[in-house]
C-alpha cells in the first residue's frame, strides 16, 4: 500500500513539474480560408501528423482573418468556431488576439502583402506552398522578413513524410554515395476532378494568383526537396516543358509539367501533373553506390551496389519537432532549431521560387534558362 502511494505521489509530482516546465500553447492566427489545405490544418489530417489545430494542447487558435463572411460562416458552422474568432485584418487580429504566428491559406500572389503586414507587427509566418508566384515576389518576402526580424516558413505535406526523411538520412550518411540524380513525381487527377472547393479552384486555375497550374502546384515539391538534397545549391540552368492536356478544364494554366534541373555534378527531373489516375508523391534518389525510392509517405525501396537484391522498408519515427509543421514552427520560434537550409526555410524557398520562375520562362520560350536570375 505504501509503495503504491509512493508511486502515485511521484507520478503526480512529475506531472506537476512537467506542467510547470512545458511551454505555453503557441498562439496561432489563420489568414485566409480559400486554400483547401486549411481544413486539414484546423481539423486534422495528413498535413498535420500530430493533429489539427483545434484538437491539440500545444497550439491555440486565436483568430481568423477572412474577407469573405460567407466562407468564414461555412467553416464556423462545420467546425463550431465562435464568431469572436473572425477579424477583418491582420492588424486587427494582432492588436486584439496577439498571435505569435499566423498560418496563411490564401492565393500565393497574396503572400508578399501578408508577410509585409506581419513583419511590421512582429508576427511570424508559416504559409502553404509555394512561397511566391515570381522570384521578384520571393525577394520582396525575404526583404520584409529580414527587415521585421520575423521567421517565414513554407509548409509542404511531404516535409513530414517518414520515407523522405529516411531517404535523406541515407544520402546524408553516405550510404548511397554522392548524389548524381533524383526524380520527383507529384500529382493527382487534377483539382476539378478531385472536387476541390470553388474558392480553392478559382485560385489554382488563375495564373496571376497561382503562378501557373501543375507547374507551381506540384513542381514546387520536387524543387524544394532537391534544393535540400543539394545542401542549398541552386542549379546552373533550368529547362521545362508544360502542356495543356485538358484545355477544356484548365484553359488558362498548364496541367502537365516536366522540369530538368542541371547541376555541375548532378541532374534532377521534376514532374508535376493534374492528369494522373490517382495521387502520387514519390522521390527517387540515385547515388554512385545505391538508390532510395520512396513509394508513399511511409515506405521506401533501397538498393545498394554491394548488397543482394532490393530492400523494401518503412521510414522510422521522426523525432519532434521535425515530425509536424506546428511542432516545427514552435521550435523555430523558441530558438530550439535553426531552419537554415531545411525544407521549410525561407532561404530554401527563395531558391525554389527562382527555379520555378526560370521553369516558367523556359516553358514559354522553349529555351534553357541560366541561373541566377536577375534580382529585380
Residue frames relative to the residue before (quaternion, step in Angstrom):
aa qw qx qy qz dx dy dz
X 1.0000 0.0000 0.0000 0.0000 0.00 0.00 0.00
X 0.6515 0.5135 -0.3059 0.4672 3.54 0.97 -0.93
X 0.6540 0.5261 -0.3124 0.4449 3.56 0.96 -0.94
X 0.6491 0.5149 -0.3124 0.4646 3.57 1.00 -0.88
X 0.6566 0.5067 -0.3094 0.4651 3.56 1.00 -0.86
X 0.6351 0.5357 -0.3238 0.4525 3.56 1.05 -0.80
X 0.6500 0.5089 -0.3085 0.4726 3.55 0.98 -0.87
X 0.6412 0.5223 -0.3223 0.4606 3.59 0.98 -0.81
X 0.6402 0.5275 -0.3192 0.4583 3.56 1.01 -0.87
X 0.6821 0.4912 -0.2900 0.4576 3.56 0.89 -0.97
X 0.6308 0.5364 -0.3283 0.4545 3.57 1.05 -0.80
X 0.6903 0.4739 -0.2843 0.4670 3.58 0.87 -0.97
X 0.6328 0.5237 -0.3331 0.4631 3.55 1.05 -0.76
X 0.6532 0.5125 -0.3106 0.4629 3.58 0.98 -0.87
X 0.6476 0.5175 -0.3193 0.4591 3.54 1.00 -0.83
X 0.6412 0.5232 -0.3198 0.4614 3.56 1.04 -0.79
X 0.6424 0.5152 -0.3203 0.4682 3.58 0.99 -0.85
X 0.6512 0.5130 -0.3171 0.4607 3.57 0.96 -0.88
X 0.6438 0.5223 -0.3210 0.4579 3.56 1.01 -0.83
X 0.6662 0.5041 -0.3016 0.4594 3.57 1.06 -0.78
X 0.7549 0.4057 -0.2107 0.4703 3.57 1.00 -0.85
X 0.5351 0.6251 -0.4196 0.3833 3.62 1.15 -0.36
X 0.4806 -0.6658 0.4721 0.3207 3.60 -0.88 0.82
X 0.5615 -0.5956 0.4386 0.3709 3.59 -1.10 0.57
X 0.6431 -0.5213 0.3745 0.4177 3.60 -1.16 0.42
X 0.4927 -0.6449 0.5024 0.2983 3.54 -1.08 0.77
X 0.3142 -0.7502 0.5553 0.1736 3.57 -0.76 1.07
X 0.0182 -0.8377 0.5399 -0.0804 3.54 -0.41 1.30
X 0.1525 -0.7520 0.6334 0.1001 3.53 -1.09 0.82
X 0.2939 -0.7261 0.5925 0.1881 3.54 -1.25 0.44
X 0.1216 -0.7745 0.6179 0.0606 3.57 -0.97 0.90
X 0.8265 0.1358 -0.1448 0.5268 3.54 -0.47 1.24
X 0.1138 -0.7870 0.6043 0.0496 3.54 -1.09 0.80
X 0.4526 0.7170 -0.4368 0.3004 3.60 1.26 0.11
X 0.6516 0.5155 -0.3190 0.4560 3.58 1.01 -0.78
X 0.5004 -0.7215 0.4003 0.2621 3.56 -0.69 1.12
X 0.5973 0.5912 -0.3683 0.3975 3.59 1.14 -0.41
X 0.5117 0.6701 -0.4250 0.3292 3.59 1.18 -0.35
X 0.6116 0.5692 -0.3594 0.4157 3.59 1.02 -0.69
X 0.6580 0.5007 -0.3014 0.4749 3.56 1.01 -0.80
X 0.6528 0.5179 -0.3191 0.4514 3.56 0.99 -0.80
X 0.6941 0.4595 -0.2805 0.4779 3.55 1.00 -0.75
X 0.8142 0.3159 -0.1383 0.4672 3.55 0.71 -1.08
X 0.5846 -0.5728 0.3766 0.4338 3.57 1.18 -0.49
X 0.3248 0.7166 -0.5672 0.2433 3.55 -1.23 0.57
X 0.7591 -0.3983 0.2507 0.4497 3.56 -1.27 -0.15
X 0.5561 0.6078 -0.3975 0.4041 3.60 1.22 -0.25
X 0.7789 0.1750 -0.0823 0.5966 3.57 1.15 -0.63
X 0.2595 -0.8273 0.4753 0.1494 3.60 0.16 1.26
X 0.7081 0.4570 -0.2734 0.4637 3.61 1.05 -0.66
X 0.7008 -0.4628 0.2706 0.4706 3.60 1.24 0.09
X 0.6036 -0.5996 0.4035 0.3367 3.53 -1.20 0.62
X 0.6888 -0.5210 0.3392 0.3730 3.51 -1.25 0.57
X 0.6919 0.4909 -0.2810 0.4487 3.59 1.05 -0.69
X 0.7740 0.3490 -0.1594 0.5036 3.58 1.22 -0.29
X 0.6421 0.5014 -0.3439 0.4668 3.60 0.97 0.72
X 0.4953 -0.7091 0.4250 0.2669 3.59 -1.02 0.79
X 0.6725 0.5408 -0.2990 0.4072 3.60 1.17 -0.46
X 0.7686 0.2358 -0.1586 0.5732 3.61 1.26 -0.01
X 0.1499 -0.7910 0.5906 0.0551 3.55 -1.12 0.75
X 0.3345 -0.7230 0.5704 0.2000 3.57 -0.84 0.98
X 0.0914 -0.8386 0.5369 0.0130 3.59 -0.55 1.16
X 0.8256 -0.0625 0.0372 0.5595 3.60 1.17 -0.16
X 0.1643 -0.7579 0.6241 0.0951 3.53 -1.30 0.46
X 0.1682 -0.7566 0.6253 0.0915 3.56 -0.89 0.99
X 0.2235 0.7556 -0.5835 0.1965 3.57 -0.58 1.16
X 0.3487 -0.7788 0.4797 0.2045 3.61 -0.49 1.15
X 0.6638 0.4846 -0.3051 0.4811 3.59 1.16 -0.51
X 0.3318 -0.7783 0.4996 0.1861 3.58 -0.26 1.28
X 0.6460 0.5282 -0.3281 0.4427 3.60 0.96 -0.81
X 0.6499 0.5095 -0.3189 0.4651 3.58 1.01 -0.77
X 0.6345 0.5032 -0.3325 0.4833 3.59 0.99 -0.77
X 0.6554 0.5233 -0.3174 0.4425 3.58 0.88 -0.91
X 0.6336 0.5330 -0.3337 0.4506 3.59 1.01 -0.77
X 0.6767 0.4621 -0.2896 0.4946 3.59 0.94 -0.85
X 0.6248 0.5469 -0.3423 0.4398 3.58 1.00 -0.78
X 0.6675 0.4930 -0.3000 0.4705 3.57 0.97 -0.85
X 0.6826 0.5066 -0.2838 0.4438 3.55 0.95 -0.89
X 0.8051 0.2811 -0.1096 0.5107 3.57 0.93 -0.96
X 0.4354 -0.7236 0.4377 0.3085 3.59 1.31 0.16
X 0.2543 0.7755 -0.5253 0.2408 3.55 0.84 1.04
X 0.4374 -0.6914 0.5005 0.2832 3.62 -0.91 0.82
X 0.5907 -0.5987 0.4161 0.3457 3.57 -1.10 0.71
X 0.5921 0.6069 -0.3570 0.3920 3.59 1.16 -0.59
X 0.5822 0.5874 -0.3744 0.4193 3.60 1.23 -0.29
X 0.6287 0.5839 -0.3270 0.3961 3.59 1.18 -0.48
X 0.0195 -0.7946 0.6062 -0.0282 3.57 -0.84 1.06
X 0.5243 -0.6678 0.4470 0.2817 3.54 -1.21 0.59
X 0.8121 0.0523 0.0099 0.5811 3.58 1.13 -0.60
X 0.6419 -0.4986 0.4113 0.4126 3.54 -1.31 0.27
X 0.6357 0.5414 -0.3300 0.4403 3.57 0.98 -0.84
X 0.6641 0.4951 -0.3045 0.4702 3.59 0.92 -0.88
X 0.6613 0.4994 -0.3149 0.4628 3.60 0.91 -0.86
X 0.6508 0.5211 -0.3184 0.4511 3.59 0.95 -0.85
X 0.6805 0.5042 -0.2890 0.4462 3.57 0.95 -0.88
X 0.7818 0.3628 -0.1777 0.4749 3.58 0.96 -0.85
X 0.7917 0.3223 -0.1573 0.4945 3.61 0.97 -0.81
X 0.2513 -0.8315 0.4683 0.1615 3.60 1.30 -0.28
X 0.1110 0.7952 -0.5865 0.1061 3.62 0.55 1.07
X 0.4376 -0.6589 0.5385 0.2903 3.55 -1.18 0.56
X 0.7929 0.0187 0.0277 0.6084 3.54 1.16 -0.70
X 0.2400 -0.7409 0.6014 0.1784 3.53 -1.30 0.34
X 0.2930 -0.6951 0.6290 0.1880 3.51 -1.30 0.59
X 0.2081 -0.8248 0.5208 0.0721 3.57 -0.63 1.14
X 0.0113 0.7934 -0.6043 0.0718 3.55 -0.79 1.15
X 0.3519 0.7135 -0.5074 0.3311 3.54 0.72 1.18
X 0.6751 -0.3715 0.3882 0.5055 3.54 -1.30 -0.30
X 0.5917 -0.5974 0.4079 0.3558 3.57 -1.06 0.76
X 0.6171 0.5785 -0.3435 0.4081 3.59 1.04 -0.72
X 0.6600 0.5148 -0.3065 0.4532 3.60 1.19 -0.43
X 0.4612 0.7270 -0.4281 0.2747 3.61 1.22 -0.27
X 0.6503 0.5141 -0.3603 0.4278 3.67 0.81 -0.77
X 0.6631 0.5078 -0.3139 0.4515 3.59 0.87 -0.91
X 0.6772 0.4969 -0.3005 0.4520 3.57 0.86 -0.92
X 0.6518 0.4972 -0.3232 0.4728 3.60 0.94 -0.81
X 0.6374 0.5210 -0.3365 0.4571 3.60 0.95 -0.77
X 0.6502 0.5018 -0.3148 0.4757 3.59 0.98 -0.81
X 0.6820 0.4834 -0.2904 0.4657 3.59 0.91 -0.88
X 0.6267 0.5447 -0.3386 0.4426 3.57 1.01 -0.78
X 0.6511 0.5183 -0.3132 0.4575 3.58 1.01 -0.79
X 0.7269 0.4106 -0.2160 0.5063 3.57 1.21 -0.58
X 0.4667 -0.6947 0.4344 0.3329 3.60 1.24 -0.09
X 0.4836 0.6531 -0.4365 0.3861 3.57 1.15 0.61
X 0.3870 -0.7417 0.5037 0.2154 3.57 -0.75 1.05
X 0.2706 -0.7887 0.5441 0.0930 3.57 -1.22 0.57
X 0.0240 0.7155 -0.6972 -0.0385 3.51 -1.23 0.71
X 0.0802 -0.8172 0.5708 -0.0021 3.56 -0.72 1.10
X 0.5314 -0.5847 0.4962 0.3600 3.51 -1.30 0.36
X 0.5922 -0.6002 0.4140 0.3430 3.55 -1.09 0.77
X 0.6406 -0.2040 -0.7361 -0.0783 1.55 -2.23 1.21
X 0.7098 -0.4670 0.3177 0.4209 3.56 -1.29 0.14
X 0.8258 -0.0667 0.1386 0.5425 3.57 0.73 -1.07
X 0.5092 -0.6462 0.4759 0.3110 3.56 -1.27 0.39
X 0.7761 0.1394 -0.1055 0.6058 3.61 1.26 -0.27
X 0.6141 -0.5276 0.4331 0.3962 3.54 -1.30 0.35
X 0.6027 0.5630 -0.3523 0.4423 3.60 1.07 -0.74
X 0.6621 0.4940 -0.3042 0.4744 3.59 0.94 -0.87
X 0.6284 0.5393 -0.3367 0.4482 3.59 1.02 -0.77
X 0.6611 0.4939 -0.3053 0.4752 3.57 0.98 -0.81
X 0.6208 0.5289 -0.3408 0.4677 3.60 1.08 -0.67
X 0.6296 0.5199 -0.3224 0.4790 3.58 1.04 -0.78
X 0.6588 0.5130 -0.3058 0.4576 3.57 0.91 -0.92
X 0.6532 0.5138 -0.3088 0.4626 3.59 0.96 -0.87
X 0.6632 0.4996 -0.3069 0.4652 3.60 0.94 -0.87
X 0.6529 0.5189 -0.3152 0.4529 3.58 0.95 -0.86
X 0.6666 0.4882 -0.3001 0.4767 3.56 0.95 -0.84
X 0.6648 0.5141 -0.3059 0.4475 3.57 0.96 -0.83
X 0.7451 0.3812 -0.2077 0.5063 3.56 1.04 -0.79
X 0.3452 -0.7678 0.4668 0.2710 3.58 1.35 -0.07
X 0.4431 0.6598 -0.4832 0.3672 3.53 0.87 1.03
X 0.4637 -0.6295 0.5402 0.3112 3.53 -1.30 0.37
X 0.0585 -0.7527 0.6544 0.0414 3.55 -1.11 0.79
X 0.0336 -0.8056 0.5899 -0.0444 3.56 -0.62 1.19
X 0.2428 -0.7543 0.5946 0.1358 3.56 -1.21 0.58
X 0.2518 -0.7956 0.5379 0.1197 3.55 -0.76 1.06
X 0.0466 -0.7500 0.6597 0.0028 3.52 -1.07 0.96
X 0.5509 -0.6091 0.4552 0.3438 3.57 -0.98 0.79
X 0.6983 0.5040 -0.2748 0.4275 3.58 0.93 -0.92
X 0.4980 0.6621 -0.4315 0.3570 3.61 1.23 -0.20
X 0.7570 0.3804 -0.1906 0.4959 3.57 1.14 -0.62
X 0.4063 0.7099 -0.4722 0.3285 3.59 1.26 0.38
X 0.4619 -0.6826 0.4936 0.2775 3.58 -0.86 0.95
X 0.6380 0.5429 -0.3348 0.4315 3.57 1.00 -0.79
X 0.6603 0.4981 -0.3131 0.4668 3.60 0.94 -0.82
X 0.6345 0.5256 -0.3267 0.4630 3.57 1.00 -0.82
X 0.6601 0.5062 -0.3105 0.4601 3.59 0.97 -0.84
X 0.6576 0.5030 -0.3130 0.4653 3.60 0.95 -0.84
X 0.6432 0.5134 -0.3177 0.4710 3.57 0.99 -0.82
X 0.6465 0.5237 -0.3188 0.4540 3.57 1.00 -0.82
X 0.6367 0.5247 -0.3291 0.4595 3.60 0.96 -0.84
X 0.6664 0.4865 -0.3051 0.4755 3.57 0.92 -0.85
X 0.6739 0.5113 -0.2933 0.4455 3.57 0.93 -0.91
X 0.6776 0.4821 -0.2783 0.4806 3.57 1.13 -0.66
X 0.5078 -0.6599 0.4152 0.3665 3.57 1.25 -0.16
X 0.4139 0.7461 -0.4469 0.2689 3.59 1.26 0.12
X 0.7269 0.3794 -0.2304 0.5240 3.59 1.23 -0.39
X 0.4880 -0.6249 0.4446 0.4168 3.55 1.27 -0.22
X 0.7145 -0.4204 0.3064 0.4678 3.61 -1.24 0.00
X 0.5170 -0.6534 0.4552 0.3140 3.56 -0.99 0.80
X 0.1037 -0.7909 0.6009 0.0524 3.56 -1.02 0.84
X 0.8126 -0.0152 0.0387 0.5813 3.57 1.11 -0.58
X 0.0023 0.7716 -0.6355 -0.0282 3.55 -1.23 0.53
X 0.1402 -0.7689 0.6204 0.0654 3.54 -1.15 0.73
X 0.0938 -0.8004 0.5919 0.0117 3.57 -0.84 1.01
X 0.0627 -0.7864 0.6145 0.0026 3.54 -0.93 0.98
X 0.1363 0.7824 -0.5913 0.1406 3.56 -0.57 1.18
X 0.4079 0.7070 -0.5021 0.2859 3.55 -0.72 1.05
X 0.1094 -0.7607 0.6298 0.1126 3.52 -1.39 -0.10
X 0.7801 -0.3623 0.2392 0.4505 3.60 -1.26 -0.28
X 0.5998 -0.5391 0.3688 0.4622 3.57 1.24 -0.33
X 0.6141 -0.6128 0.3485 0.3549 3.59 -1.01 0.77
X 0.6411 0.5100 -0.3485 0.4555 3.62 1.00 -0.65
X 0.7104 0.4773 -0.2713 0.4404 3.57 0.87 -0.94
X 0.6975 0.4250 -0.2961 0.4953 3.60 1.07 -0.51
X 0.4862 -0.7318 0.3881 0.2785 3.57 1.30 0.04
X 0.1577 0.7861 -0.5807 0.1409 3.60 0.82 0.92
X 0.6546 -0.5259 0.3710 0.3965 3.57 -1.24 0.43
X 0.6438 -0.5421 0.3707 0.3927 3.62 -1.14 0.52
X 0.6763 0.4909 -0.3067 0.4556 3.60 0.93 -0.83
X 0.6446 0.4934 -0.3248 0.4853 3.60 1.07 -0.65
X 0.6411 0.5301 -0.3221 0.4520 3.58 0.95 -0.87
X 0.6504 0.5517 -0.3295 0.4050 3.57 0.91 -0.88
X 0.7014 0.4285 -0.2862 0.4925 3.58 1.03 -0.62
X 0.6268 0.5618 -0.3409 0.4188 3.61 1.04 -0.68
X 0.7579 0.3795 -0.1996 0.4916 3.58 1.02 -0.79
X 0.5779 0.5465 -0.3783 0.4735 3.58 1.28 0.32
X 0.3657 -0.7732 0.4649 0.2287 3.64 -0.35 1.15
X 0.6411 0.5203 -0.3352 0.4537 3.60 1.10 -0.57
X 0.7177 0.4355 -0.2496 0.4826 3.60 1.04 -0.72
X 0.7868 0.3196 -0.1533 0.5054 3.59 1.08 -0.69
X 0.5174 -0.6500 0.4158 0.3701 3.60 1.22 -0.29
X 0.7293 -0.2303 0.1981 0.6130 3.55 1.18 -0.64
X 0.5984 -0.5462 0.4212 0.4076 3.55 -1.22 -0.33
X 0.8359 0.0648 -0.0017 0.5450 3.57 -0.48 -1.22
X 0.5490 0.6245 -0.3956 0.3899 3.59 1.12 -0.61
X 0.7628 0.3393 -0.1891 0.5169 3.58 0.85 -0.95
X 0.6443 0.5487 -0.3303 0.4181 3.57 0.95 -0.84
X 0.8265 0.1829 -0.0702 0.5278 3.59 0.90 -0.90
X 0.5681 0.6028 -0.3966 0.3958 3.61 1.11 -0.44
X 0.5935 0.6062 -0.3633 0.3851 3.57 1.10 -0.65
X 0.5872 0.5975 -0.3809 0.3912 3.62 1.03 -0.68
X 0.7263 0.4469 -0.2523 0.4573 3.56 0.72 -1.07
X 0.6399 0.5203 -0.3323 0.4576 3.57 0.98 -0.83
X 0.6274 0.5379 -0.3279 0.4578 3.59 1.01 -0.81
X 0.7004 0.4638 -0.2794 0.4649 3.59 0.77 -1.01
X 0.6605 0.5059 -0.3236 0.4506 3.60 0.92 -0.81
X 0.6147 0.5464 -0.3533 0.4458 3.59 1.01 -0.73
X 0.6654 0.4802 -0.2996 0.4866 3.58 1.02 -0.76
X 0.6418 0.5202 -0.3287 0.4576 3.60 0.95 -0.82
X 0.7083 0.4167 -0.2404 0.5167 3.57 1.17 -0.63
X 0.4748 -0.7128 0.4114 0.3120 3.59 1.28 0.41
X 0.7611 -0.4048 0.1926 0.4688 3.54 0.98 0.92
X 0.4999 0.6632 -0.4280 0.3566 3.57 1.23 -0.17
X 0.3160 -0.7313 0.5743 0.1886 3.57 -0.95 0.90
X 0.5448 -0.5974 0.4562 0.3718 3.60 -1.12 0.48
X 0.5076 -0.6387 0.4775 0.3263 3.55 -1.24 0.38
X 0.7990 -0.0058 -0.0144 0.6011 3.57 1.22 -0.38
X 0.2115 -0.7677 0.5982 0.0894 3.54 -1.27 0.53
X 0.0419 -0.7664 0.6408 0.0161 3.54 -1.02 0.90
X 0.0298 0.8237 -0.5642 0.0480 3.59 -0.96 0.77
X 0.1342 -0.7359 0.6574 0.0913 3.49 -1.32 0.55
X 0.0445 -0.7769 0.6274 0.0289 3.57 -0.94 0.88
X 0.1520 -0.7883 0.5934 0.0572 3.56 -1.17 0.65
X 0.2333 -0.6964 0.6500 0.1952 3.50 -1.39 0.33
X 0.0751 -0.8310 0.5511 0.0016 3.55 0.07 1.30
X 0.7585 0.2190 -0.1446 0.5965 3.57 1.27 -0.38
X 0.0327 -0.8551 0.5172 0.0163 3.62 0.59 1.09
X 0.5898 0.5708 -0.3771 0.4290 3.57 1.17 -0.45
X 0.7032 0.4308 -0.2526 0.5061 3.58 1.17 -0.63
X 0.8036 0.1416 -0.0321 0.5771 3.58 1.02 -0.83
X 0.0402 -0.8689 0.4931 0.0151 3.59 0.50 1.16
X 0.7464 0.4315 -0.2206 0.4562 3.61 1.12 -0.56
X 0.7848 0.2603 -0.1308 0.5471 3.61 1.19 -0.37
X 0.5951 -0.5478 0.4517 0.3765 3.53 -1.33 0.31
X 0.1851 -0.7690 0.5945 0.1447 3.57 -1.23 0.46
X 0.7408 0.2480 -0.1829 0.5969 3.58 1.32 0.09
X 0.0439 0.8147 -0.5736 0.0734 3.57 -0.87 0.96
X 0.0258 -0.7610 0.6481 0.0118 3.54 -1.13 0.78
X 0.0720 -0.8096 0.5821 -0.0235 3.57 -0.71 1.13
X 0.1446 -0.7606 0.6263 0.0912 3.58 -1.02 0.82
X 0.1523 -0.7746 0.6115 0.0542 3.55 -0.78 1.12
X 0.1703 -0.8093 0.5602 0.0464 3.56 -0.65 1.18
X 0.0486 -0.7841 0.6185 -0.0176 3.58 -0.67 1.19
X 0.6667 -0.5092 0.3392 0.4257 3.63 -1.12 0.38
X 0.8222 0.1706 -0.0666 0.5389 3.60 0.97 -0.82
X 0.7665 0.2705 -0.1628 0.5593 3.61 1.21 0.24
X 0.1681 -0.7578 0.6188 0.1209 3.54 -1.33 0.22
X 0.1098 -0.7814 0.6102 0.0708 3.56 -1.16 0.60
X 0.1769 -0.7411 0.6386 0.1081 3.52 -1.20 0.70
X 0.0952 -0.7986 0.5943 0.0015 3.56 -0.70 1.14
X 0.0749 -0.8054 0.5880 0.0011 3.57 -0.67 1.13
X 0.0075 0.7836 -0.6207 0.0244 3.55 -0.94 0.95
X 0.0356 0.8445 -0.5280 0.0816 3.57 -0.77 0.95
X 0.1896 -0.7205 0.6530 0.1359 3.48 -1.36 0.59
X 0.6196 0.5761 -0.3121 0.4323 3.58 1.26 0.42
X 0.5108 0.6753 -0.4172 0.3303 3.59 1.20 0.00
X 0.6005 -0.6165 0.3706 0.3493 3.60 -1.13 0.54
X 0.7851 0.0134 -0.0036 0.6192 3.57 1.25 -0.33
X 0.6733 -0.5070 0.3538 0.4055 3.56 -1.30 0.20
X 0.0049 -0.7840 0.6194 -0.0404 3.55 -0.95 0.96
X 0.1031 0.7421 -0.6596 0.0608 3.56 -1.03 0.90
X 0.1975 0.7959 -0.5295 0.2173 3.56 -0.09 1.34
X 0.1179 -0.7757 0.6182 0.0473 3.53 -1.24 0.59
X 0.1046 -0.7610 0.6378 0.0558 3.57 -0.96 0.93
X 0.0558 -0.7927 0.6070 0.0019 3.57 -0.75 1.06
X 0.1090 -0.8029 0.5857 0.0214 3.56 -0.67 1.16
X 0.0930 -0.7595 0.6418 0.0513 3.54 -0.91 1.01
X 0.6840 -0.4870 0.3344 0.4278 3.58 -1.23 0.01
X 0.7790 0.3117 -0.1747 0.5152 3.60 1.16 -0.44
X 0.8244 -0.0077 -0.0016 0.5659 3.61 1.19 0.11
X 0.2511 -0.7586 0.5732 0.1814 3.54 -1.30 0.06
X 0.1539 -0.7295 0.6545 0.1256 3.52 -1.38 0.35
X 0.0611 -0.7941 0.6047 -0.0074 3.55 -0.82 1.07
X 0.2575 -0.7614 0.5717 0.1647 3.58 -0.62 1.08
X 0.2970 -0.7834 0.5299 0.1316 3.55 -0.92 0.98
X 0.7601 -0.0929 0.0797 0.6382 3.55 1.19 -0.69
X 0.7901 -0.3198 0.2077 0.4799 3.59 -1.19 -0.32
X 0.7843 0.3382 -0.1577 0.4957 3.60 1.09 -0.65
X 0.7809 0.3949 -0.1761 0.4507 3.60 0.89 -0.93
X 0.0080 0.7857 -0.6186 -0.0076 3.53 -1.22 0.56
X 0.3345 -0.7072 0.5941 0.1872 3.50 -1.31 0.51
X 0.0637 -0.8086 0.5847 -0.0137 3.57 -0.78 1.04
X 0.0407 0.7771 -0.6274 0.0275 3.56 -1.00 0.83
X 0.1308 -0.7886 0.5989 0.0479 3.54 -0.90 0.99
X 0.6345 -0.5805 0.3650 0.3566 3.54 -1.10 0.76
X 0.7384 0.4264 -0.2263 0.4709 3.57 0.97 -0.89
X 0.6456 0.5295 -0.3215 0.4466 3.59 1.23 -0.30
X 0.4384 -0.6697 0.5301 0.2799 3.53 -1.29 0.40
X 0.8506 0.1353 -0.1104 0.4960 3.56 -0.81 1.01
X 0.5516 -0.6009 0.4903 0.3070 3.47 -1.46 -0.07
X 0.2318 -0.7617 0.5914 0.1278 3.55 -1.02 0.84
X 0.1259 -0.7628 0.6302 0.0718 3.57 -0.84 1.00
X 0.0512 0.8251 -0.5506 0.1157 3.53 -0.60 1.16
X 0.4533 -0.6447 0.5382 0.2988 3.54 -1.36 0.07
X 0.4843 -0.6313 0.5120 0.3237 3.55 -1.08 0.64
X 0.4839 -0.6855 0.4624 0.2865 3.57 -0.98 0.78
X 0.6971 -0.4291 0.3578 0.4493 3.52 -1.36 0.07
X 0.3081 -0.7327 0.5770 0.1881 3.56 -0.95 0.87
X 0.3868 -0.7383 0.4908 0.2538 3.62 -0.65 0.99
X 0.5179 -0.5947 0.5108 0.3423 3.54 -1.17 0.64
X 0.6144 -0.1358 -0.7712 -0.0963 1.60 -2.14 1.27
X 0.4932 0.6995 -0.4099 0.3156 3.60 1.24 0.21
X 0.5720 0.6272 -0.3465 0.3992 3.57 1.31 0.21
X 0.7988 0.1767 -0.0170 0.5748 3.58 1.22 -0.34
X 0.5393 -0.6689 0.3909 0.3301 3.64 -0.84 0.86
X 0.6855 0.4674 -0.3037 0.4684 3.61 0.96 -0.74
X 0.5755 0.5415 -0.3738 0.4856 3.60 1.13 -0.57
X 0.6856 0.4978 -0.2812 0.4507 3.55 0.88 -1.02
X 0.6416 0.5288 -0.3211 0.4534 3.58 0.91 -0.91
X 0.6765 0.4917 -0.2993 0.4593 3.58 0.84 -0.93
X 0.6579 0.5146 -0.3121 0.4528 3.58 0.95 -0.86
X 0.6308 0.5203 -0.3302 0.4716 3.59 1.02 -0.76
X 0.6884 0.4857 -0.2904 0.4538 3.58 0.86 -0.93
X 0.6864 0.4551 -0.2818 0.4922 3.59 1.13 -0.61
X 0.4958 -0.6831 0.4121 0.3431 3.59 1.26 -0.01
X 0.4260 0.7231 -0.4485 0.3075 3.57 1.22 0.38
X 0.7707 0.1109 -0.0904 0.6209 3.58 1.21 -0.43
X 0.2910 -0.7117 0.6079 0.1982 3.53 -1.21 0.57
X 0.4090 -0.7568 0.4462 0.2467 3.57 -0.55 1.12
X 0.0782 -0.8531 0.5137 0.0460 3.59 1.21 -0.53
X 0.7908 -0.2614 0.2273 0.5046 3.57 -0.71 -1.15
X 0.2972 0.7768 -0.5094 0.2207 3.60 1.03 0.68
X 0.7185 -0.4703 0.3007 0.4149 3.57 -1.30 0.29
X 0.7264 0.4347 -0.2413 0.4745 3.61 1.07 -0.66
X 0.5305 0.6969 -0.3922 0.2812 3.57 1.18 -0.41
X 0.5957 -0.5662 0.4404 0.3613 3.53 -1.23 0.55
X 0.6225 0.5562 -0.3419 0.4316 3.58 0.95 -0.85
X 0.6661 0.4964 -0.2980 0.4703 3.56 0.87 -0.97
X 0.7485 0.4471 -0.2338 0.4304 3.55 0.81 -0.99
X 0.5223 0.5534 -0.4315 0.4845 3.58 1.23 -0.12
X 0.6361 0.5063 -0.3198 0.4865 3.58 1.04 -0.76
X 0.6162 0.5392 -0.3400 0.4626 3.60 1.00 -0.81
X 0.6642 0.5038 -0.3022 0.4624 3.59 0.92 -0.89
X 0.6317 0.5249 -0.3320 0.4639 3.58 1.01 -0.78
X 0.6732 0.4941 -0.2947 0.4645 3.59 0.92 -0.91
X 0.6673 0.4952 -0.3111 0.4611 3.61 0.90 -0.86
X 0.6248 0.5229 -0.3354 0.4731 3.58 1.03 -0.75
X 0.6554 0.4997 -0.3036 0.4781 3.57 0.98 -0.86
X 0.6352 0.5285 -0.3261 0.4592 3.59 1.03 -0.79
X 0.6416 0.5135 -0.3243 0.4686 3.59 0.96 -0.79
X 0.6493 0.5095 -0.3091 0.4726 3.57 0.98 -0.86
X 0.6506 0.5219 -0.3123 0.4549 3.57 0.97 -0.85
X 0.6651 0.5028 -0.3005 0.4631 3.57 0.93 -0.90
X 0.6728 0.5027 -0.2965 0.4547 3.58 1.03 -0.77
X 0.7745 0.3674 -0.1767 0.4836 3.59 0.98 -0.83
X 0.3944 -0.7174 0.4809 0.3140 3.58 1.18 -0.50
X 0.6337 0.5217 -0.3226 0.4713 3.58 1.24 0.30
X 0.5257 -0.5896 0.5052 0.3475 3.53 -1.25 0.45
X 0.2327 -0.7792 0.5710 0.1120 3.58 -0.96 0.90
X 0.3285 -0.7517 0.5431 0.1792 3.57 -0.77 1.06
X 0.2312 -0.7396 0.6163 0.1408 3.52 -1.23 0.65
X 0.5325 -0.1088 -0.8354 -0.0821 1.58 -2.28 1.01
X 0.5049 -0.6037 0.5165 0.3375 3.53 -1.29 0.48
X 0.6076 -0.5401 0.4245 0.3987 3.55 -1.22 0.39
X 0.3478 -0.7172 0.5666 0.2090 3.56 -0.99 0.88
X 0.1879 -0.8348 0.5125 0.0716 3.55 0.05 1.34
